[in-house]
Amino acid sequence: MARGSALEVLRAFFVLGVSSFGGPVAHIGYFRRAFVQERAWLSEEDFGALVALCQFLPGPASSQTGFCIGLRRAGLLGGVAAWLGFTLPSAALMVVAAIADTQVQGYPVARGVIHGLQLAAVAVVAQAVFLMARTLCPDTPRRALGLLAAAVLGLMPNTGGQILVLLLGGGIGWLALDDSSLVQHREKRRLSREFSDAGDEVRVHGMALLCLMAFCALLGASFMLPAGGLWGLAASFYRAGALVFGGGHVVLPLLRDAVVVPGLISPQLFLAGYGAAQAVPGPLFTVAAFMGQMIAGPSGAVVALLAIFAPGLLVVAGALPYWENWRRRPHIAAVVKGLNAAVVGLLGAAWINLLTLSTIQGIWDFPVIIGALALLTFGKARPILVVLFCAGAGALF
């Protein structure tokens, strides 16, 4: 993969940071279009492998995926640039919302615009799922595995179900998707020699180990710090970011326990922050900036934002080098095939459960979605144009 600059990564993710509406599933669709289809920074297989890894780890999966893309493109500075570009627009809007104490959903036109943005996410994710399925599920066994994953998630639409389908995908890949043809065998031997030259076993990456050690040390410290003040605020938000799997909406119960139960903010303000997070692009975890601003002003917003994202970024930075090495080994490559197929099923089920069933409110939504899909597929329009189209349609209808 060609190397790039941190500035290049920052520009690309800033555009996504101001235009990626719809939550974690939609963000993965936006990332795929931007970095696989348009810029070719990584292959479909590499992208699917990153998504699979981030689904396994605690933290915000879409932000972790973006961070990994930045790491691969421009090293540590690229990872930081990816996070900053994708996160800061949303965080700034959340701080403004907290200062103004505004609930935009109380205005009919604003509600229509927000609904239109959700419809744009439906279209973007639908296209991403279709194109990923075509590449990552090219044969009958992997198509069946993708459908099985979607069916399991239809019955278990929670974090446990996500982990289960990834385990199933990896296990089935290990048992059934290891192609032992001569060509594959030669390729495996070539890869094995390359890894042998590098030390035969997974190399010890000092920076990766440091990140994993920091993740564990800070998690332990978060349970020992006294409540109250900025240190207590940091501890509460770090625990929330470190103990949540699946990201997005899953973090809200932990945040409620951290800020509402102790009486730091009222239930009404908590819900206002959640509503504002639905109205802005970027990761839902930036709701931490709203709550931090409400609790301790600008310094509280900065501390809460850094604390909630830090554990997810530390753990994925620690795991990624080992994952990059292991997933290319012969048997692990078969596991990755199964994981990629499971990821397609996971995204398909999430699209149905988290977007379509809760987003479509009437018959007029279908022409908007179809129009957005036509713009994406036939018009080759950029997602920002599709977002503007859907927002305008939502305001009108």
C-alpha positions as a Markdown table, in Angstrom:
| # | Residue | x | y | z |
|---|---|---|---|---|
| 1 | Met | 0.0 | 0.0 | 0.0 |
| 2 | Ala | 1.3 | 3.4 | -0.9 |
| 3 | Arg | 2.2 | 5.7 | 2.0 |
| 4 | Gly | 0.6 | 9.1 | 2.3 |
| 5 | Ser | 0.9 | 12.1 | 4.6 |
| 6 | Ala | -0.9 | 12.9 | 7.8 |
| 7 | Leu | -2.3 | 16.1 | 6.2 |
| 8 | Glu | -3.8 | 14.0 | 3.4 |
| 9 | Val | -5.5 | 11.7 | 5.9 |
| 10 | Leu | -6.7 | 14.7 | 7.9 |
| 11 | Arg | -8.4 | 16.3 | 4.9 |
| 12 | Ala | -10.1 | 13.0 | 3.9 |
| 13 | Phe | -11.5 | 12.3 | 7.3 |
| 14 | Phe | -12.5 | 15.9 | 7.9 |
| 15 | Val | -14.8 | 15.7 | 4.9 |
| 16 | Leu | -16.3 | 12.5 | 6.4 |
| 17 | Gly | -16.5 | 14.2 | 9.8 |
| 18 | Val | -18.8 | 16.9 | 8.4 |
| 19 | Ser | -20.9 | 14.6 | 6.2 |
| 20 | Ser | -21.1 | 11.1 | 7.8 |
| 21 | Phe | -24.6 | 10.9 | 9.3 |
| 22 | Gly | -26.4 | 7.8 | 10.4 |
| 23 | Gly | -24.3 | 6.1 | 13.2 |
| 24 | Pro | -21.6 | 3.4 | 13.2 |
| 25 | Val | -23.0 | 1.2 | 10.5 |
| 26 | Ala | -23.4 | 4.1 | 8.1 |
| 27 | His | -19.9 | 5.3 | 8.9 |
| 28 | Ile | -18.5 | 2.0 | 7.8 |
| 29 | Gly | -20.3 | 2.4 | 4.5 |
| 30 | Tyr | -18.9 | 5.9 | 4.1 |
| 31 | Phe | -15.4 | 4.7 | 4.9 |
| 32 | Arg | -15.6 | 1.8 | 2.4 |
| 33 | Arg | -16.7 | 4.2 | -0.4 |
| 34 | Ala | -14.0 | 6.8 | 0.4 |
| 35 | Phe | -11.0 | 4.5 | 1.1 |
| 36 | Val | -11.7 | 1.3 | -0.9 |
| 37 | Gln | -13.7 | 2.5 | -3.8 |
| 38 | Glu | -12.6 | 6.1 | -4.5 |
| 39 | Arg | -9.0 | 6.4 | -3.1 |
| 40 | Ala | -8.0 | 2.7 | -3.1 |
| 41 | Trp | -6.0 | 3.1 | 0.1 |
| 42 | Leu | -6.8 | -0.5 | 1.0 |
| 43 | Ser | -8.4 | -3.5 | -0.6 |
| 44 | Glu | -11.9 | -4.9 | 0.1 |
| 45 | Glu | -10.4 | -7.8 | 2.0 |
| 46 | Asp | -8.2 | -5.6 | 4.1 |
| 47 | Phe | -11.1 | -3.3 | 4.9 |
| 48 | Gly | -13.3 | -6.2 | 6.0 |
| 49 | Ala | -10.5 | -7.6 | 8.2 |
| 50 | Leu | -10.2 | -4.2 | 9.9 |
| 51 | Val | -13.9 | -4.0 | 10.5 |
| 52 | Ala | -13.9 | -7.6 | 11.9 |
| 53 | Leu | -11.0 | -6.7 | 14.3 |
| 54 | Cys | -12.7 | -3.5 | 15.6 |
| 55 | Gln | -16.0 | -5.3 | 16.1 |
| 56 | Phe | -14.1 | -7.7 | 18.5 |
| 57 | Leu | -12.5 | -5.0 | 20.6 |
| 58 | Pro | -14.0 | -2.6 | 23.1 |
| 59 | Gly | -14.7 | 0.9 | 22.0 |
| 60 | Pro | -16.4 | 2.8 | 19.1 |
| 61 | Ala | -16.0 | 0.4 | 16.1 |
| 62 | Ser | -16.3 | 2.9 | 13.4 |
| 63 | Ser | -13.8 | 5.4 | 15.0 |
| 64 | Gln | -11.4 | 2.5 | 15.5 |
| 65 | Thr | -11.7 | 1.5 | 11.9 |
| 66 | Gly | -11.0 | 5.0 | 10.8 |
| 67 | Phe | -8.0 | 5.2 | 13.2 |
| 68 | Cys | -6.6 | 2.0 | 11.7 |
| 69 | Ile | -7.0 | 3.3 | 8.1 |
| 70 | Gly | -5.1 | 6.4 | 9.1 |
| 71 | Leu | -2.4 | 4.3 | 10.8 |
| 72 | Arg | -2.0 | 2.1 | 7.7 |
| 73 | Arg | -1.8 | 5.2 | 5.5 |
| 74 | Ala | 0.5 | 7.5 | 7.4 |
| 75 | Gly | 1.7 | 5.8 | 10.6 |
| 76 | Leu | 0.9 | 7.1 | 14.1 |
| 77 | Leu | 0.4 | 10.7 | 12.9 |
| 78 | Gly | -2.0 | 9.4 | 10.3 |
| 79 | Gly | -4.0 | 7.6 | 12.9 |
| 80 | Val | -4.2 | 10.7 | 15.1 |
| 81 | Ala | -5.1 | 12.8 | 12.0 |
| 82 | Ala | -7.9 | 10.4 | 11.1 |
| 83 | Trp | -9.4 | 10.5 | 14.6 |
| 84 | Leu | -9.1 | 14.3 | 14.8 |
| 85 | Gly | -10.7 | 14.9 | 11.3 |
| 86 | Phe | -13.5 | 12.5 | 11.9 |
| 87 | Thr | -14.2 | 13.5 | 15.5 |
| 88 | Leu | -13.7 | 17.2 | 16.0 |
| 89 | Pro | -16.5 | 18.5 | 13.8 |
| 90 | Ser | -19.1 | 16.5 | 15.7 |
| 91 | Ala | -17.4 | 17.3 | 19.1 |
| 92 | Ala | -17.5 | 21.1 | 18.3 |
| 93 | Leu | -21.2 | 20.9 | 17.4 |
| 94 | Met | -22.0 | 19.0 | 20.6 |
| 95 | Val | -20.2 | 21.7 | 22.7 |
| 96 | Val | -22.2 | 24.4 | 20.9 |
| 97 | Ala | -25.4 | 22.5 | 21.5 |
| 98 | Ala | -24.5 | 22.2 | 25.2 |
| 99 | Ile | -23.8 | 25.9 | 25.5 |
| 100 | Ala | -27.0 | 26.8 | 23.7 |
| 101 | Asp | -28.9 | 24.0 | 25.5 |
| 102 | Thr | -30.8 | 23.6 | 22.2 |
| 103 | Gln | -33.0 | 20.7 | 21.3 |
| 104 | Val | -33.3 | 21.0 | 17.5 |
| 105 | Gln | -35.7 | 18.1 | 17.3 |
| 106 | Gly | -38.4 | 20.4 | 18.7 |
| 107 | Tyr | -38.7 | 22.2 | 15.3 |
| 108 | Pro | -40.6 | 20.5 | 12.5 |
| 109 | Val | -38.2 | 21.5 | 9.7 |
| 110 | Ala | -35.2 | 20.4 | 11.8 |
| 111 | Arg | -36.9 | 17.1 | 12.5 |
| 112 | Gly | -37.5 | 16.7 | 8.7 |
| 113 | Val | -33.8 | 17.4 | 8.0 |
| 114 | Ile | -32.7 | 14.9 | 10.6 |
| 115 | His | -35.0 | 12.3 | 9.1 |
| 116 | Gly | -33.6 | 13.0 | 5.6 |
| 117 | Leu | -30.1 | 12.5 | 6.9 |
| 118 | Gln | -31.1 | 9.1 | 8.3 |
| 119 | Leu | -32.5 | 8.2 | 4.9 |
| 120 | Ala | -29.2 | 9.1 | 3.3 |
| 121 | Ala | -27.5 | 6.7 | 5.7 |
| 122 | Val | -29.9 | 3.9 | 4.6 |
| 123 | Ala | -28.9 | 4.4 | 1.0 |
| 124 | Val | -25.1 | 4.6 | 1.7 |
| 125 | Val | -25.1 | 1.5 | 3.8 |
| 126 | Ala | -27.3 | -0.4 | 1.3 |
| 127 | Gln | -24.8 | 0.2 | -1.5 |
| 128 | Ala | -21.9 | -0.7 | 0.8 |
| 129 | Val | -23.4 | -4.0 | 1.9 |
| 130 | Phe | -24.2 | -5.0 | -1.7 |
| 131 | Leu | -20.7 | -4.2 | -3.0 |
| 132 | Met | -19.0 | -5.8 | -0.1 |
| 133 | Ala | -21.1 | -8.9 | -0.5 |
| 134 | Arg | -20.1 | -9.1 | -4.1 |
| 135 | Thr | -16.4 | -9.1 | -3.2 |
| 136 | Leu | -16.2 | -10.8 | 0.2 |
| 137 | Cys | -18.9 | -13.4 | -0.5 |
| 138 | Pro | -18.1 | -14.5 | -4.1 |
| 139 | Asp | -19.0 | -18.2 | -3.7 |
| 140 | Thr | -21.9 | -20.2 | -2.3 |
| 141 | Pro | -20.3 | -21.2 | 1.1 |
| 142 | Arg | -19.5 | -17.6 | 2.0 |
| 143 | Arg | -22.9 | -16.3 | 0.8 |
| 144 | Ala | -24.5 | -19.0 | 3.1 |
| 145 | Leu | -22.2 | -17.9 | 5.9 |
| 146 | Gly | -23.2 | -14.2 | 5.4 |
| 147 | Leu | -26.9 | -15.2 | 5.4 |
| 148 | Leu | -26.4 | -17.3 | 8.6 |
| 149 | Ala | -24.7 | -14.3 | 10.3 |
| 150 | Ala | -27.6 | -12.1 | 9.3 |
| 151 | Ala | -30.2 | -14.6 | 10.6 |
| 152 | Val | -28.4 | -15.0 | 14.0 |
| 153 | Leu | -28.3 | -11.3 | 14.4 |
| 154 | Gly | -32.0 | -11.1 | 13.5 |
| 155 | Leu | -32.6 | -13.2 | 16.6 |
| 156 | Met | -29.8 | -11.7 | 18.8 |
| 157 | Pro | -29.5 | -8.0 | 17.7 |
| 158 | Asn | -27.1 | -7.1 | 20.5 |
| 159 | Thr | -23.4 | -7.1 | 21.3 |
| 160 | Gly | -23.5 | -10.8 | 22.3 |
| 161 | Gly | -25.0 | -11.6 | 18.9 |
| 162 | Gln | -22.3 | -9.7 | 17.1 |
| 163 | Ile | -19.5 | -11.5 | 18.9 |
| 164 | Leu | -21.2 | -14.8 | 18.3 |
| 165 | Val | -21.5 | -14.4 | 14.5 |
| 166 | Leu | -17.8 | -13.3 | 14.3 |
| 167 | Leu | -16.8 | -16.4 | 16.3 |
| 168 | Leu | -19.0 | -18.6 | 14.0 |
| 169 | Gly | -17.5 | -16.9 | 10.9 |
| 170 | Gly | -14.0 | -17.4 | 12.1 |
| 171 | Gly | -14.6 | -21.0 | 13.1 |
| 172 | Ile | -16.4 | -22.0 | 9.9 |
| 173 | Gly | -13.6 | -20.2 | 7.9 |
| 174 | Trp | -11.0 | -22.3 | 9.7 |
| 175 | Leu | -12.8 | -25.6 | 9.1 |
| 176 | Ala | -14.3 | -25.1 | 5.6 |
| 177 | Leu | -12.7 | -22.2 | 3.7 |
| 178 | Asp | -9.0 | -23.2 | 3.7 |
| 179 | Asp | -8.3 | -23.7 | -0.1 |
| 180 | Ser | -5.6 | -26.4 | -0.3 |
| 181 | Ser | -5.1 | -26.2 | -4.1 |
| 182 | Leu | -1.6 | -26.2 | -5.5 |
| 183 | Val | -1.6 | -22.4 | -6.2 |
| 184 | Gln | -2.8 | -21.6 | -2.8 |
| 185 | His | -0.3 | -24.0 | -1.3 |
| 186 | Arg | 2.6 | -22.3 | -3.1 |
| 187 | Glu | 1.3 | -18.9 | -2.0 |
| 188 | Lys | 1.1 | -20.1 | 1.6 |
| 189 | Arg | 4.7 | -21.4 | 1.4 |
| 190 | Arg | 5.8 | -18.0 | 0.0 |
| 191 | Leu | 4.0 | -16.2 | 2.8 |
| 192 | Ser | 5.5 | -18.6 | 5.4 |
| 193 | Arg | 9.0 | -17.9 | 4.1 |
| 194 | Glu | 8.4 | -14.2 | 4.3 |
| 195 | Phe | 7.3 | -14.5 | 7.9 |
| 196 | Ser | 10.1 | -16.8 | 8.7 |
| 197 | Asp | 12.6 | -14.2 | 7.4 |
| 198 | Ala | 11.0 | -11.7 | 9.8 |
| 199 | Gly | 11.4 | -14.0 | 12.7 |
| 200 | Asp | 8.9 | -16.9 | 12.0 |
| 201 | Glu | 6.7 | -15.9 | 14.9 |
| 202 | Val | 4.8 | -12.7 | 15.4 |
| 203 | Arg | 7.3 | -10.0 | 16.2 |
| 204 | Val | 7.1 | -8.1 | 19.4 |
| 205 | His | 6.1 | -4.6 | 18.6 |
| 206 | Gly | 7.3 | -2.3 | 21.4 |
| 207 | Met | 4.8 | 0.5 | 20.6 |
| 208 | Ala | 1.9 | -2.0 | 20.4 |
| 209 | Leu | 2.8 | -3.5 | 23.8 |
| 210 | Leu | 3.1 | -0.1 | 25.3 |
| 211 | Cys | -0.4 | 0.8 | 24.1 |
| 212 | Leu | -1.9 | -2.4 | 25.5 |
| 213 | Met | -0.1 | -1.8 | 28.8 |
| 214 | Ala | -1.4 | 1.8 | 28.9 |
| 215 | Phe | -4.9 | 0.6 | 28.2 |
| 216 | Cys | -4.8 | -1.9 | 31.2 |
| 217 | Ala | -3.0 | 0.5 | 33.5 |
| 218 | Leu | -5.4 | 3.4 | 32.9 |
| 219 | Leu | -8.4 | 1.1 | 33.3 |
| 220 | Gly | -7.2 | 0.0 | 36.6 |
| 221 | Ala | -6.5 | 3.6 | 37.7 |
| 222 | Ser | -10.0 | 4.6 | 36.6 |
| 223 | Phe | -11.4 | 2.4 | 39.4 |
| 224 | Met | -9.1 | 3.9 | 42.0 |
| 225 | Leu | -9.4 | 7.6 | 41.3 |
| 226 | Pro | -11.8 | 9.5 | 43.6 |
| 227 | Ala | -15.1 | 10.8 | 42.3 |
| 228 | Gly | -15.4 | 14.5 | 41.6 |
| 229 | Gly | -13.3 | 17.0 | 39.7 |
| 230 | Leu | -11.7 | 16.5 | 36.3 |
| 231 | Trp | -9.9 | 13.4 | 37.4 |
| 232 | Gly | -13.1 | 11.7 | 38.5 |
| 233 | Leu | -14.7 | 12.8 | 35.2 |
| 234 | Ala | -11.9 | 11.3 | 33.2 |
| 235 | Ala | -12.1 | 8.1 | 35.2 |
| 236 | Ser | -15.9 | 7.7 | 34.6 |
| 237 | Phe | -15.6 | 8.3 | 30.8 |
| 238 | Tyr | -12.6 | 6.1 | 30.4 |
| 239 | Arg | -14.4 | 3.2 | 32.1 |
| 240 | Ala | -17.4 | 3.8 | 29.8 |
| 241 | Gly | -15.2 | 3.7 | 26.7 |
| 242 | Ala | -13.2 | 0.7 | 27.9 |
| 243 | Leu | -16.1 | -1.6 | 28.9 |
| 244 | Val | -18.4 | -1.2 | 26.0 |
| 245 | Phe | -18.4 | -3.6 | 23.0 |
| 246 | Gly | -20.2 | -2.5 | 19.8 |
| 247 | Gly | -19.9 | 1.3 | 20.5 |
| 248 | Gly | -22.5 | 3.7 | 19.5 |
| 249 | His | -25.8 | 3.4 | 21.3 |
| 250 | Val | -24.4 | 0.6 | 23.5 |
| 251 | Val | -22.4 | 3.2 | 25.5 |
| 252 | Leu | -25.4 | 5.2 | 26.6 |
| 253 | Pro | -26.4 | 3.0 | 29.6 |
| 254 | Leu | -22.8 | 3.2 | 30.9 |
| 255 | Leu | -22.8 | 7.0 | 30.5 |
| 256 | Arg | -26.1 | 7.3 | 32.2 |
| 257 | Asp | -24.7 | 5.4 | 35.2 |
| 258 | Ala | -21.6 | 7.7 | 35.1 |
| 259 | Val | -23.3 | 11.1 | 34.9 |
| 260 | Val | -27.0 | 10.8 | 35.7 |
| 261 | Val | -27.0 | 8.4 | 38.7 |
| 262 | Pro | -24.4 | 10.5 | 40.6 |
| 263 | Gly | -26.5 | 13.6 | 39.9 |
| 264 | Leu | -23.9 | 15.3 | 37.7 |
| 265 | Ile | -26.5 | 16.2 | 35.1 |
| 266 | Ser | -30.3 | 15.7 | 35.0 |
| 267 | Pro | -32.0 | 13.0 | 33.0 |
| 268 | Gln | -33.6 | 15.7 | 30.8 |
| 269 | Leu | -30.1 | 17.1 | 29.9 |
| 270 | Phe | -28.8 | 13.6 | 29.3 |
| 271 | Leu | -31.7 | 12.9 | 26.8 |
| 272 | Ala | -31.1 | 16.4 | 25.2 |
| 273 | Gly | -27.4 | 15.4 | 24.6 |
| 274 | Tyr | -28.5 | 12.1 | 23.1 |
| 275 | Gly | -30.9 | 13.9 | 20.8 |
| 276 | Ala | -28.3 | 16.3 | 19.7 |
| 277 | Ala | -25.9 | 13.5 | 19.0 |
| 278 | Gln | -28.4 | 12.0 | 16.6 |
| 279 | Ala | -28.6 | 15.3 | 14.7 |
| 280 | Val | -24.8 | 15.8 | 14.0 |
| 281 | Pro | -22.4 | 13.8 | 11.8 |
| 282 | Gly | -19.6 | 11.8 | 13.1 |
| 283 | Pro | -19.3 | 9.3 | 16.0 |
| 284 | Leu | -22.0 | 9.1 | 18.7 |
| 285 | Phe | -19.2 | 9.0 | 21.4 |
| 286 | Thr | -18.9 | 12.8 | 20.9 |
| 287 | Val | -21.9 | 13.0 | 23.2 |
| 288 | Ala | -19.2 | 13.0 | 25.9 |
| 289 | Ala | -18.3 | 16.5 | 24.8 |
| 290 | Phe | -21.9 | 17.7 | 25.5 |
| 291 | Met | -21.9 | 16.1 | 28.9 |
| 292 | Gly | -18.4 | 17.3 | 29.8 |
| 293 | Gln | -19.4 | 20.8 | 28.9 |
| 294 | Met | -22.5 | 20.6 | 31.0 |
| 295 | Ile | -20.6 | 19.3 | 34.0 |
| 296 | Ala | -17.3 | 21.3 | 34.0 |
| 297 | Gly | -17.3 | 23.7 | 31.0 |
| 298 | Pro | -14.8 | 23.6 | 28.1 |
| 299 | Ser | -12.1 | 21.8 | 30.2 |
| 300 | Gly | -14.7 | 19.1 | 31.1 |
| 301 | Ala | -15.7 | 18.7 | 27.4 |
| 302 | Val | -12.0 | 18.1 | 26.4 |
| 303 | Val | -11.4 | 15.7 | 29.3 |
| 304 | Ala | -14.5 | 13.7 | 28.7 |
| 305 | Leu | -14.0 | 13.5 | 24.9 |
| 306 | Leu | -10.3 | 12.3 | 25.3 |
| 307 | Ala | -11.2 | 9.9 | 28.1 |
| 308 | Ile | -14.0 | 8.1 | 26.3 |
| 309 | Phe | -12.1 | 7.6 | 23.0 |
| 310 | Ala | -8.7 | 6.8 | 24.6 |
| 311 | Pro | -9.3 | 3.2 | 25.6 |
| 312 | Gly | -10.7 | 2.1 | 22.2 |
| 313 | Leu | -7.8 | 3.8 | 20.3 |
| 314 | Leu | -5.1 | 2.3 | 22.6 |
| 315 | Val | -6.4 | -1.2 | 22.4 |
| 316 | Val | -6.8 | -1.2 | 18.6 |
| 317 | Ala | -3.3 | 0.4 | 18.2 |
| 318 | Gly | -2.0 | -2.5 | 20.4 |
| 319 | Ala | -3.8 | -5.2 | 18.6 |
| 320 | Leu | -3.4 | -4.1 | 14.9 |
| 321 | Pro | 0.3 | -5.0 | 14.3 |
| 322 | Tyr | -0.3 | -8.6 | 15.6 |
| 323 | Trp | -3.6 | -8.9 | 13.6 |
| 324 | Glu | -1.8 | -7.7 | 10.4 |
| 325 | Asn | 0.8 | -10.4 | 10.8 |
| 326 | Trp | -1.4 | -13.3 | 11.9 |
| 327 | Arg | -4.2 | -12.8 | 9.4 |
| 328 | Arg | -2.0 | -13.5 | 6.4 |
| 329 | Arg | -0.8 | -16.9 | 7.7 |
| 330 | Pro | -2.3 | -19.9 | 5.9 |
| 331 | His | -4.9 | -21.1 | 8.4 |
| 332 | Ile | -5.6 | -17.6 | 9.7 |
| 333 | Ala | -6.2 | -16.4 | 6.1 |
| 334 | Ala | -9.1 | -19.0 | 6.0 |
| 335 | Val | -10.4 | -17.6 | 9.3 |
| 336 | Val | -10.3 | -14.0 | 7.8 |
| 337 | Lys | -12.4 | -15.3 | 4.8 |
| 338 | Gly | -15.0 | -16.5 | 7.3 |
| 339 | Leu | -14.8 | -13.3 | 9.3 |
| 340 | Asn | -15.2 | -11.1 | 6.2 |
| 341 | Ala | -18.4 | -13.1 | 5.2 |
| 342 | Ala | -19.7 | -12.7 | 8.7 |
| 343 | Val | -19.0 | -9.0 | 8.6 |
| 344 | Val | -21.2 | -8.7 | 5.5 |
| 345 | Gly | -24.0 | -10.5 | 7.3 |
| 346 | Leu | -23.4 | -8.3 | 10.4 |
| 347 | Leu | -23.7 | -5.1 | 8.4 |
| 348 | Gly | -26.7 | -6.3 | 6.5 |
| 349 | Ala | -28.5 | -7.2 | 9.7 |
| 350 | Ala | -27.5 | -3.9 | 11.3 |
| 351 | Trp | -28.8 | -2.1 | 8.2 |
| 352 | Ile | -32.2 | -3.8 | 8.6 |
| 353 | Asn | -32.5 | -3.6 | 12.3 |
| 354 | Leu | -30.8 | -0.3 | 13.2 |
| 355 | Leu | -31.6 | 1.8 | 10.2 |
| 356 | Thr | -34.5 | 0.6 | 8.0 |
| 357 | Leu | -37.0 | -0.6 | 10.5 |
| 358 | Ser | -36.5 | 2.5 | 12.7 |
| 359 | Thr | -36.0 | 5.1 | 10.0 |
| 360 | Ile | -38.7 | 4.5 | 7.3 |
| 361 | Gln | -41.8 | 6.4 | 8.5 |
| 362 | Gly | -43.9 | 6.5 | 5.4 |
| 363 | Ile | -44.3 | 5.7 | 1.8 |
| 364 | Trp | -42.6 | 8.9 | 0.7 |
| 365 | Asp | -39.4 | 7.7 | 2.2 |
| 366 | Phe | -38.9 | 5.1 | -0.4 |
| 367 | Pro | -38.6 | 7.5 | -3.4 |
| 368 | Val | -36.0 | 9.4 | -1.4 |
| 369 | Ile | -34.0 | 6.3 | -0.7 |
| 370 | Ile | -34.3 | 5.1 | -4.3 |
| 371 | Gly | -33.2 | 8.6 | -5.6 |
| 372 | Ala | -30.2 | 8.5 | -3.2 |
| 373 | Leu | -29.2 | 5.0 | -4.4 |
| 374 | Ala | -29.5 | 6.2 | -8.0 |
| 375 | Leu | -27.3 | 9.1 | -7.3 |
| 376 | Leu | -24.7 | 6.9 | -5.7 |
| 377 | Thr | -24.8 | 4.0 | -8.1 |
| 378 | Phe | -25.6 | 5.5 | -11.5 |
| 379 | Gly | -24.7 | 9.1 | -11.0 |
| 380 | Lys | -21.5 | 8.3 | -9.1 |
| 381 | Ala | -22.3 | 11.2 | -6.8 |
| 382 | Arg | -20.2 | 12.0 | -3.8 |
| 383 | Pro | -21.9 | 11.1 | -0.5 |
| 384 | Ile | -22.0 | 14.8 | 0.6 |
| 385 | Leu | -24.3 | 15.5 | -2.4 |
| 386 | Val | -26.5 | 12.6 | -1.5 |
| 387 | Val | -26.7 | 13.9 | 2.1 |
| 388 | Leu | -27.8 | 17.3 | 0.9 |
| 389 | Phe | -30.4 | 15.8 | -1.4 |
| 390 | Cys | -31.9 | 13.7 | 1.4 |
| 391 | Ala | -31.8 | 16.5 | 3.9 |
| 392 | Gly | -33.6 | 18.8 | 1.4 |
| 393 | Ala | -36.2 | 16.1 | 0.7 |
| 394 | Gly | -36.7 | 15.5 | 4.4 |
| 395 | Ala | -37.3 | 19.2 | 5.0 |
| 396 | Leu | -39.9 | 19.3 | 2.2 |
| 397 | Phe | -41.8 | 16.2 | 3.2 |
